[in-house]
Amino acid sequence: LLVLENEDELQSALEISRSLPAPMRIALRFSGFVLNGRKIFSRFGFDVGDAASILETVSKEKNMRLEILHAHLDRYD
């Protein structure tokens, strides 16, 4: 299972998956959630605001299987 958290990793995984004999198992990590009206920025994960387009990209790939959605939460107390 490969955890992807940025565009560079996603593009590399897409390229590699197309040459594999079986679907690549992936997880996507998201961050940048809003709490109390404030966006919590993190260097870990795709921005949650981009989730729809990322999920659309992944869903179109026949040799990539999304298994996990992961959230990176920081300073949520």
Salt bridges, closest charged atoms under 4 A:
GLU5 OE1 - ARG29 NH1 2.42
ASP47 OD2 - LYS39 NZ 2.70
GLU56 OE2 - LYS60 NZ 3.24
GLU61 OE2 - ARG18 NH2 2.79
GLU67 OE2 - ARG25 NE 2.79
GLU67 OE2 - ARG65 NH2 2.76
ASP74 OD2 - ARG75 NH2 3.66
